[in-house]
Amino acid sequence: MQAALVATLANGYRPATSEPGHHQLVIQVLPKPLGLAGERVRVLEAFRMARNQSDYRGVPVPDAAARECAAEARRLLDEVRAWITANRPDLA
């Protein structure tokens, strides 16, 4: 989630993090700053929903899903770092 927020902020978008739904909004706008494909956004949104269910309703997240989520988070972080290096070296 932090990588998505960094990408959003680095592109001049300022989500209101005090407002409900800001996690969902940040994921949904990722195609704008990073050119992320819709399928990737849907995967990230599914992980966000699973985290939400776990945090607020106690629904367990299967180990395989948690590993897949962590791998996707690392991939997104790498992409955000590469984008910042290429497009916003002042932030690198």
Residue pairs with C-beta under 8 A, 6 or more apart in sequence:
1 23
1 26
1 27
1 48
1 73
2 77
3 73
3 76
3 77
3 79
3 80
4 26
4 27
4 30
4 44
4 76
4 80
5 15
5 17
5 26
6 80
6 84
7 30
7 33
7 34
7 80
7 83
7 84
8 15
8 26
8 29
8 30
8 33
10 33
10 80
10 83
10 84
10 87
10 88
10 91
11 32
11 33
13 29
13 32
13 33
15 22
15 25
15 26
15 29
16 22
23 48
23 52
24 45
24 48
27 41
27 44
27 45
27 48
28 41
28 45
30 36
30 40
30 41
30 44
31 37
31 38
31 41
33 83
34 79
34 80
34 83
36 79
43 72
44 72
44 76
47 65
47 68
47 69
47 72
50 59
50 61
50 65
50 69
51 61
51 69
53 59
53 61
54 60
54 61
61 69
84 91
84 92
85 92
